[in-house]
Amino acid sequence: MGANNVSGPSEVEAISTADEHPSEAVSGLPFGNNGSATISQLLLETSDLNEVNALLCNLVGFQIDCECSTGALPVEHAFSWQSFIDDQKGDKGVVSTRGNWYKTMEYHVLHTGGFVRLCTHRGRSYWNAQNESGHVTPDWKLHFSTHLDDVGKAWDILAALFMEMKAEIGLKAVLHKKGTEQGDRWSEVQRGRELTVYIFVFNVTYRDYLQGLFPEMDHQLYLGPEMEVYGPPFWYSFILEAERRLASGGVRSEGVADGDLGLPGCTYASLRNEAFVDGIYPPNNRGWNAVNHHNPFLEVIFFLRMREVALLRSTAQSSQS
């Protein structure tokens, strides 16, 4: 999507419409012809949260291949947080996984600039392409807010989920701890962005990027529009499972980051487009989408909001019975 694309209805409009006129909200969103209207009507007619969640998962669910019985990387895993504490710069190797996905995924880790990154080769290609554009192309990210002392715990949870769901591009965590020189440099301006998951959004400037330079890696570096295969079904499922695991793991949230868009019903996750505005990283006071790019999460936000409405409705009915 080009850098000058402007979104349709705002998230505020979508959320308020879902509250006041849910059928209008459903008809106003760009759903495919896969029974969305029927399922949306069922959502409006049921007050049972479990039924609502099942319906939404049937509509936009993604099968997760659970490889870690605890829902987090064990300490002996090559990519665990403890492995970085023990040896920050050591080679951690490559982890390959496929499961029910259409291709084998290969992951590796980096430690740069006070951050730990889990990524694919396509992720590194994407970051390079963004750098070469001057950071004016869409730069959508999911942020996960955690207490600095819980970053390691959150990393083990999100890294496990990232690989289990065969996610692309990358996951990043700040390698800081309160009370240390590095930790004290983690400013209040960045609070709430302790962990980041990158969201691929195609831009025409990425077409043929790095293709032919390393012919044997062309398929791993490719940044075509087909890579937007990770759409609303994937991200809805990713966010819900991340929230569930982080809460179950006792991870403490530091609240929504200033300038981010809090996601409905979420304790940890928020959304932001960090494409540069006026040639600089967007200040918090410019909000979550300073350059007004098209928001690829409109449908995800709608369904999260529908789930939250169902939860509030179910809670209210329970208190009355």
Secondary structure, DSSP 8 states (H G I E B T S, - for coil): --TT---SS-HHHHHHHHHH-HHHHHHTS---TTTHHHHHHHHHH---HHHHHHHHHHHH--------TTSS--TTSTTSHHHHHH-SSS----EEE-TTSSS-EEEEEEEETTEEEEE-HHHHHHHHHHHHTTS-S--EEEEE---GGGHHHHHHHHHHHHHHTT--SEEEEE---TTSHHHHTS-GGGTT-SEEEE-----GGGTTTTTTTSGGGHHHH---GGGGGS-HHHHHHHHHHHHHHHHHTT-----S-TTSEE-TT-SSEEEEE---BTTB---GGG-SBTT----TTHHHHHHHHHHHHHHHHHHHHHHH-
